[in-house]
Each structure stands twice: as structure tokens, then as C-alpha cells.
Amino acid sequence: MDISPFYIIEEEGFALCLITDGTFHPELFASRADEGFEGNGYDVEAIAVQYLNECAPYLIRDIIFDSEDDMFVALCEERAPLDDLAEGLTELFADEERSKDLFSRAELI
């Protein structure tokens, strides 16, 4: 499955990354800009956390986050959980209604 614009790198484990330069679903994040969402790495992390809680709780214990303003980062010792997360997030963001619905419950980090 094509997971772009996400990508996975291997370095002391594995990292799922996304550069957040304001071009990743800006209309989605703008819908909650009054609450402080900007579309940065922390905001994508908020969606990823909500996704894990609702759709893939079996992955929660394996994945930790290390996002920054300009990059979303999820870390794991094994690649398979990040592959699952990447595929899930890719499918989520491909479905505008579903991503809006899940984002409506995400908490600002």
C-alpha cells in the first residue's frame, strides 16, 4: 500500500514520519483553528492517538510519539505496528467524512 506522504525510516528501531509544512489537509485543521489546531506535527499526533484509541488499541503499547512542530513522528522497535498505523492513517485521511469525524474528538496536544 502506498502510504505517502507518510514514510518509514529505520534507525535504532523504526519511525513513521510526516513533514508538516502546512500542506497536509489544511482544510481539516482549519476547521478547528479556533481551538488552537494548526496542522503541525503535534496535531497529526493528536489524530493518530485518537485513531489508536478508537480503531487500533492493540497497537497503543507498541508505539510512542516524538513529534515536533514541523514533523509527525511515531516510533516503534518493530516495523509491523508502524505499517499498521501508516495504513490506517492513510485510509483515514483518504476518507474526508471519516477523518472529520475522528478529528472532532481529537484532543489538542
CNS distance restraints for C-alpha pairs under 8 A (distance, minus, plus):
assign (resid   1 and name CA) (resid  87 and name CA) 7.15 0.50 0.50
assign (resid   3 and name CA) (resid   7 and name CA) 6.72 0.50 0.50
assign (resid   3 and name CA) (resid  86 and name CA) 6.20 0.50 0.50
assign (resid   3 and name CA) (resid  87 and name CA) 6.27 0.50 0.50
assign (resid   3 and name CA) (resid  90 and name CA) 5.82 0.50 0.50
assign (resid   4 and name CA) (resid  90 and name CA) 7.74 0.50 0.50
assign (resid   5 and name CA) (resid  18 and name CA) 6.42 0.50 0.50
assign (resid   6 and name CA) (resid  16 and name CA) 6.78 0.50 0.50
assign (resid   6 and name CA) (resid  17 and name CA) 5.58 0.50 0.50
assign (resid   6 and name CA) (resid  18 and name CA) 4.81 0.50 0.50
assign (resid   6 and name CA) (resid  19 and name CA) 7.94 0.50 0.50
assign (resid   6 and name CA) (resid  86 and name CA) 6.99 0.50 0.50
assign (resid   7 and name CA) (resid  16 and name CA) 5.73 0.50 0.50
assign (resid   7 and name CA) (resid  17 and name CA) 5.39 0.50 0.50
assign (resid   7 and name CA) (resid  18 and name CA) 6.61 0.50 0.50
assign (resid   8 and name CA) (resid  14 and name CA) 6.80 0.50 0.50
assign (resid   8 and name CA) (resid  15 and name CA) 5.46 0.50 0.50
assign (resid   8 and name CA) (resid  16 and name CA) 4.47 0.50 0.50
assign (resid   8 and name CA) (resid  17 and name CA) 6.12 0.50 0.50
assign (resid   8 and name CA) (resid  82 and name CA) 7.85 0.50 0.50
assign (resid   9 and name CA) (resid  14 and name CA) 5.71 0.50 0.50
assign (resid   9 and name CA) (resid  15 and name CA) 5.32 0.50 0.50
assign (resid   9 and name CA) (resid  16 and name CA) 6.69 0.50 0.50
assign (resid   9 and name CA) (resid  17 and name CA) 7.77 0.50 0.50
assign (resid  10 and name CA) (resid  14 and name CA) 4.45 0.50 0.50
assign (resid  10 and name CA) (resid  15 and name CA) 6.40 0.50 0.50
assign (resid  11 and name CA) (resid  15 and name CA) 7.46 0.50 0.50
assign (resid  12 and name CA) (resid  77 and name CA) 7.50 0.50 0.50
assign (resid  13 and name CA) (resid  75 and name CA) 7.37 0.50 0.50
assign (resid  13 and name CA) (resid  76 and name CA) 5.98 0.50 0.50
assign (resid  13 and name CA) (resid  77 and name CA) 4.30 0.50 0.50
assign (resid  13 and name CA) (resid  78 and name CA) 6.31 0.50 0.50
assign (resid  13 and name CA) (resid  79 and name CA) 7.64 0.50 0.50
assign (resid  14 and name CA) (resid  75 and name CA) 5.81 0.50 0.50
assign (resid  14 and name CA) (resid  76 and name CA) 5.40 0.50 0.50
assign (resid  14 and name CA) (resid  77 and name CA) 5.93 0.50 0.50
assign (resid  14 and name CA) (resid  78 and name CA) 6.45 0.50 0.50
assign (resid  14 and name CA) (resid  79 and name CA) 5.87 0.50 0.50
assign (resid  14 and name CA) (resid  82 and name CA) 7.71 0.50 0.50
assign (resid  15 and name CA) (resid  73 and name CA) 6.35 0.50 0.50
assign (resid  15 and name CA) (resid  74 and name CA) 5.53 0.50 0.50
assign (resid  15 and name CA) (resid  75 and name CA) 4.53 0.50 0.50
assign (resid  15 and name CA) (resid  76 and name CA) 6.47 0.50 0.50
assign (resid  15 and name CA) (resid  82 and name CA) 7.44 0.50 0.50
assign (resid  16 and name CA) (resid  72 and name CA) 7.86 0.50 0.50
assign (resid  16 and name CA) (resid  73 and name CA) 5.59 0.50 0.50
assign (resid  16 and name CA) (resid  74 and name CA) 5.06 0.50 0.50
assign (resid  16 and name CA) (resid  75 and name CA) 6.45 0.50 0.50
assign (resid  16 and name CA) (resid  82 and name CA) 6.23 0.50 0.50
assign (resid  16 and name CA) (resid  86 and name CA) 7.20 0.50 0.50
assign (resid  17 and name CA) (resid  71 and name CA) 6.82 0.50 0.50
assign (resid  17 and name CA) (resid  72 and name CA) 5.44 0.50 0.50
assign (resid  17 and name CA) (resid  73 and name CA) 4.65 0.50 0.50
assign (resid  17 and name CA) (resid  74 and name CA) 6.64 0.50 0.50
assign (resid  18 and name CA) (resid  41 and name CA) 7.66 0.50 0.50
assign (resid  18 and name CA) (resid  71 and name CA) 5.60 0.50 0.50
assign (resid  18 and name CA) (resid  72 and name CA) 5.05 0.50 0.50
assign (resid  18 and name CA) (resid  73 and name CA) 6.79 0.50 0.50
assign (resid  19 and name CA) (resid  41 and name CA) 7.50 0.50 0.50
assign (resid  19 and name CA) (resid  70 and name CA) 6.01 0.50 0.50
assign (resid  19 and name CA) (resid  71 and name CA) 4.50 0.50 0.50
assign (resid  19 and name CA) (resid  72 and name CA) 6.45 0.50 0.50
assign (resid  20 and name CA) (resid  24 and name CA) 6.47 0.50 0.50
assign (resid  20 and name CA) (resid  39 and name CA) 6.88 0.50 0.50
assign (resid  20 and name CA) (resid  40 and name CA) 5.29 0.50 0.50
assign (resid  20 and name CA) (resid  41 and name CA) 5.75 0.50 0.50
assign (resid  20 and name CA) (resid  69 and name CA) 7.37 0.50 0.50
assign (resid  20 and name CA) (resid  70 and name CA) 4.92 0.50 0.50
assign (resid  20 and name CA) (resid  71 and name CA) 5.12 0.50 0.50
assign (resid  20 and name CA) (resid  72 and name CA) 6.84 0.50 0.50
assign (resid  21 and name CA) (resid  40 and name CA) 7.22 0.50 0.50
assign (resid  21 and name CA) (resid  70 and name CA) 6.17 0.50 0.50
assign (resid  22 and name CA) (resid  26 and name CA) 6.20 0.50 0.50
assign (resid  22 and name CA) (resid  38 and name CA) 7.94 0.50 0.50
assign (resid  22 and name CA) (resid  39 and name CA) 6.12 0.50 0.50
assign (resid  22 and name CA) (resid  40 and name CA) 7.07 0.50 0.50
assign (resid  24 and name CA) (resid  39 and name CA) 7.19 0.50 0.50
assign (resid  25 and name CA) (resid  29 and name CA) 6.83 0.50 0.50
assign (resid  25 and name CA) (resid  39 and name CA) 7.67 0.50 0.50
assign (resid  26 and name CA) (resid  30 and name CA) 5.98 0.50 0.50
assign (resid  26 and name CA) (resid  39 and name CA) 6.47 0.50 0.50
assign (resid  27 and name CA) (resid  31 and name CA) 6.33 0.50 0.50
assign (resid  28 and name CA) (resid  32 and name CA) 7.59 0.50 0.50
assign (resid  28 and name CA) (resid 100 and name CA) 6.72 0.50 0.50
assign (resid  29 and name CA) (resid  33 and name CA) 6.25 0.50 0.50
assign (resid  29 and name CA) (resid  37 and name CA) 5.91 0.50 0.50
assign (resid  29 and name CA) (resid  38 and name CA) 5.98 0.50 0.50
assign (resid  29 and name CA) (resid  39 and name CA) 5.28 0.50 0.50
assign (resid  30 and name CA) (resid  37 and name CA) 7.23 0.50 0.50
assign (resid  30 and name CA) (resid  38 and name CA) 6.98 0.50 0.50
assign (resid  30 and name CA) (resid  39 and name CA) 7.80 0.50 0.50
assign (resid  32 and name CA) (resid  36 and name CA) 6.95 0.50 0.50
assign (resid  32 and name CA) (resid  37 and name CA) 5.76 0.50 0.50
assign (resid  33 and name CA) (resid  37 and name CA) 4.72 0.50 0.50
assign (resid  33 and name CA) (resid  38 and name CA) 6.08 0.50 0.50
assign (resid  35 and name CA) (resid 108 and name CA) 7.98 0.50 0.50
assign (resid  36 and name CA) (resid 108 and name CA) 7.35 0.50 0.50
assign (resid  37 and name CA) (resid  43 and name CA) 6.24 0.50 0.50
assign (resid  37 and name CA) (resid 108 and name CA) 6.87 0.50 0.50
assign (resid  38 and name CA) (resid  43 and name CA) 6.91 0.50 0.50
assign (resid  39 and name CA) (resid  43 and name CA) 5.49 0.50 0.50
assign (resid  39 and name CA) (resid  44 and name CA) 6.68 0.50 0.50
assign (resid  40 and name CA) (resid  44 and name CA) 6.51 0.50 0.50
assign (resid  40 and name CA) (resid  68 and name CA) 7.56 0.50 0.50
assign (resid  40 and name CA) (resid  69 and name CA) 5.02 0.50 0.50
assign (resid  40 and name CA) (resid  70 and name CA) 5.87 0.50 0.50
assign (resid  40 and name CA) (resid  71 and name CA) 6.92 0.50 0.50
assign (resid  40 and name CA) (resid  72 and name CA) 7.53 0.50 0.50
assign (resid  41 and name CA) (resid  45 and name CA) 6.13 0.50 0.50
assign (resid  41 and name CA) (resid  67 and name CA) 5.36 0.50 0.50
assign (resid  41 and name CA) (resid  68 and name CA) 5.27 0.50 0.50
assign (resid  41 and name CA) (resid  69 and name CA) 4.94 0.50 0.50
assign (resid  41 and name CA) (resid  70 and name CA) 5.62 0.50 0.50
assign (resid  41 and name CA) (resid  71 and name CA) 4.54 0.50 0.50
assign (resid  41 and name CA) (resid  72 and name CA) 4.01 0.50 0.50
assign (resid  41 and name CA) (resid  73 and name CA) 7.46 0.50 0.50
assign (resid  42 and name CA) (resid  46 and name CA) 6.21 0.50 0.50
assign (resid  42 and name CA) (resid  67 and name CA) 5.75 0.50 0.50
assign (resid  42 and name CA) (resid  68 and name CA) 6.14 0.50 0.50
assign (resid  42 and name CA) (resid  69 and name CA) 6.27 0.50 0.50
assign (resid  42 and name CA) (resid  71 and name CA) 7.94 0.50 0.50
assign (resid  42 and name CA) (resid  72 and name CA) 6.57 0.50 0.50
assign (resid  42 and name CA) (resid 108 and name CA) 7.87 0.50 0.50
assign (resid  42 and name CA) (resid 109 and name CA) 6.01 0.50 0.50
assign (resid  43 and name CA) (resid  47 and name CA) 6.56 0.50 0.50
assign (resid  43 and name CA) (resid 108 and name CA) 6.69 0.50 0.50
assign (resid  43 and name CA) (resid 109 and name CA) 6.85 0.50 0.50
assign (resid  44 and name CA) (resid  48 and name CA) 6.20 0.50 0.50
assign (resid  44 and name CA) (resid  72 and name CA) 6.28 0.50 0.50
assign (resid  45 and name CA) (resid  49 and name CA) 6.03 0.50 0.50
assign (resid  45 and name CA) (resid  65 and name CA) 7.35 0.50 0.50
assign (resid  45 and name CA) (resid  67 and name CA) 6.90 0.50 0.50
assign (resid  45 and name CA) (resid  72 and name CA) 6.24 0.50 0.50
assign (resid  45 and name CA) (resid  73 and name CA) 7.71 0.50 0.50
assign (resid  45 and name CA) (resid 109 and name CA) 7.89 0.50 0.50
assign (resid  46 and name CA) (resid  50 and name CA) 6.25 0.50 0.50
assign (resid  46 and name CA) (resid 106 and name CA) 5.63 0.50 0.50
assign (resid  46 and name CA) (resid 107 and name CA) 6.00 0.50 0.50
assign (resid  46 and name CA) (resid 108 and name CA) 6.28 0.50 0.50
assign (resid  46 and name CA) (resid 109 and name CA) 6.23 0.50 0.50
assign (resid  47 and name CA) (resid  51 and name CA) 6.00 0.50 0.50
assign (resid  47 and name CA) (resid 102 and name CA) 7.28 0.50 0.50
assign (resid  47 and name CA) (resid 103 and name CA) 5.93 0.50 0.50
assign (resid  47 and name CA) (resid 106 and name CA) 5.63 0.50 0.50
assign (resid  48 and name CA) (resid  52 and name CA) 6.13 0.50 0.50
assign (resid  48 and name CA) (resid  89 and name CA) 7.12 0.50 0.50
assign (resid  49 and name CA) (resid  53 and name CA) 6.17 0.50 0.50
assign (resid  49 and name CA) (resid 106 and name CA) 7.75 0.50 0.50
assign (resid  50 and name CA) (resid  54 and name CA) 6.13 0.50 0.50
assign (resid  50 and name CA) (resid 102 and name CA) 7.05 0.50 0.50
assign (resid  50 and name CA) (resid 103 and name CA) 7.76 0.50 0.50
assign (resid  50 and name CA) (resid 105 and name CA) 7.26 0.50 0.50
assign (resid  50 and name CA) (resid 106 and name CA) 5.58 0.50 0.50
assign (resid  50 and name CA) (resid 107 and name CA) 7.94 0.50 0.50
assign (resid  51 and name CA) (resid  55 and name CA) 5.44 0.50 0.50
assign (resid  51 and name CA) (resid  56 and name CA) 6.78 0.50 0.50
assign (resid  51 and name CA) (resid  89 and name CA) 7.63 0.50 0.50
assign (resid  51 and name CA) (resid 102 and name CA) 7.18 0.50 0.50
assign (resid  52 and name CA) (resid  56 and name CA) 4.52 0.50 0.50
assign (resid  52 and name CA) (resid  57 and name CA) 5.17 0.50 0.50
assign (resid  52 and name CA) (resid  58 and name CA) 7.96 0.50 0.50
assign (resid  52 and name CA) (resid  59 and name CA) 6.78 0.50 0.50
assign (resid  52 and name CA) (resid  60 and name CA) 6.27 0.50 0.50
assign (resid  52 and name CA) (resid  85 and name CA) 7.89 0.50 0.50
assign (resid  53 and name CA) (resid  57 and name CA) 5.09 0.50 0.50
assign (resid  53 and name CA) (resid  60 and name CA) 7.43 0.50 0.50
assign (resid  56 and name CA) (resid  60 and name CA) 7.40 0.50 0.50
assign (resid  59 and name CA) (resid  63 and name CA) 6.50 0.50 0.50
assign (resid  59 and name CA) (resid  81 and name CA) 6.25 0.50 0.50
assign (resid  59 and name CA) (resid  85 and name CA) 7.98 0.50 0.50
assign (resid  60 and name CA) (resid  64 and name CA) 7.95 0.50 0.50
assign (resid  62 and name CA) (resid  76 and name CA) 6.09 0.50 0.50
assign (resid  62 and name CA) (resid  77 and name CA) 7.73 0.50 0.50
assign (resid  62 and name CA) (resid  81 and name CA) 7.02 0.50 0.50
assign (resid  63 and name CA) (resid  74 and name CA) 6.42 0.50 0.50
assign (resid  63 and name CA) (resid  75 and name CA) 5.62 0.50 0.50
assign (resid  63 and name CA) (resid  76 and name CA) 5.09 0.50 0.50
assign (resid  63 and name CA) (resid  81 and name CA) 7.37 0.50 0.50
assign (resid  63 and name CA) (resid  82 and name CA) 7.62 0.50 0.50
assign (resid  64 and name CA) (resid  74 and name CA) 5.75 0.50 0.50
assign (resid  64 and name CA) (resid  75 and name CA) 5.23 0.50 0.50
assign (resid  64 and name CA) (resid  76 and name CA) 6.62 0.50 0.50
assign (resid  65 and name CA) (resid  73 and name CA) 5.79 0.50 0.50
assign (resid  65 and name CA) (resid  74 and name CA) 4.44 0.50 0.50
assign (resid  65 and name CA) (resid  75 and name CA) 5.91 0.50 0.50
assign (resid  66 and name CA) (resid  72 and name CA) 7.36 0.50 0.50
assign (resid  66 and name CA) (resid  73 and name CA) 5.26 0.50 0.50
assign (resid  66 and name CA) (resid  74 and name CA) 6.21 0.50 0.50
assign (resid  66 and name CA) (resid  75 and name CA) 7.23 0.50 0.50
assign (resid  67 and name CA) (resid  71 and name CA) 5.76 0.50 0.50
assign (resid  67 and name CA) (resid  72 and name CA) 4.52 0.50 0.50
assign (resid  67 and name CA) (resid  73 and name CA) 4.68 0.50 0.50
assign (resid  67 and name CA) (resid  74 and name CA) 7.25 0.50 0.50
assign (resid  68 and name CA) (resid  72 and name CA) 6.37 0.50 0.50
assign (resid  68 and name CA) (resid  73 and name CA) 7.75 0.50 0.50
assign (resid  74 and name CA) (resid  82 and name CA) 7.53 0.50 0.50
assign (resid  75 and name CA) (resid  82 and name CA) 7.61 0.50 0.50
assign (resid  76 and name CA) (resid  81 and name CA) 7.27 0.50 0.50
assign (resid  76 and name CA) (resid  82 and name CA) 6.85 0.50 0.50
assign (resid  78 and name CA) (resid  82 and name CA) 7.61 0.50 0.50
assign (resid  79 and name CA) (resid  83 and name CA) 6.22 0.50 0.50
assign (resid  80 and name CA) (resid  84 and name CA) 6.28 0.50 0.50
assign (resid  81 and name CA) (resid  85 and name CA) 6.19 0.50 0.50
assign (resid  82 and name CA) (resid  86 and name CA) 5.87 0.50 0.50
assign (resid  83 and name CA) (resid  87 and name CA) 6.11 0.50 0.50
assign (resid  84 and name CA) (resid  88 and name CA) 6.08 0.50 0.50
assign (resid  85 and name CA) (resid  89 and name CA) 6.04 0.50 0.50
assign (resid  86 and name CA) (resid  90 and name CA) 5.98 0.50 0.50
assign (resid  87 and name CA) (resid  91 and name CA) 6.15 0.50 0.50
assign (resid  88 and name CA) (resid  92 and name CA) 6.04 0.50 0.50
assign (resid  89 and name CA) (resid  93 and name CA) 6.05 0.50 0.50
assign (resid  90 and name CA) (resid  94 and name CA) 6.18 0.50 0.50
assign (resid  91 and name CA) (resid  95 and name CA) 6.61 0.50 0.50
assign (resid  92 and name CA) (resid  96 and name CA) 7.73 0.50 0.50
assign (resid  92 and name CA) (resid  98 and name CA) 6.38 0.50 0.50
assign (resid  92 and name CA) (resid  99 and name CA) 5.51 0.50 0.50
assign (resid  93 and name CA) (resid  98 and name CA) 7.77 0.50 0.50
assign (resid  93 and name CA) (resid  99 and name CA) 5.55 0.50 0.50
assign (resid  94 and name CA) (resid  99 and name CA) 7.88 0.50 0.50
assign (resid  95 and name CA) (resid  99 and name CA) 6.06 0.50 0.50
assign (resid  96 and name CA) (resid 100 and name CA) 6.12 0.50 0.50
assign (resid  97 and name CA) (resid 101 and name CA) 6.13 0.50 0.50
assign (resid  98 and name CA) (resid 102 and name CA) 6.21 0.50 0.50
assign (resid  99 and name CA) (resid 103 and name CA) 5.86 0.50 0.50
assign (resid 100 and name CA) (resid 104 and name CA) 6.07 0.50 0.50
assign (resid 101 and name CA) (resid 105 and name CA) 7.27 0.50 0.50
assign (resid 102 and name CA) (resid 106 and name CA) 6.72 0.50 0.50
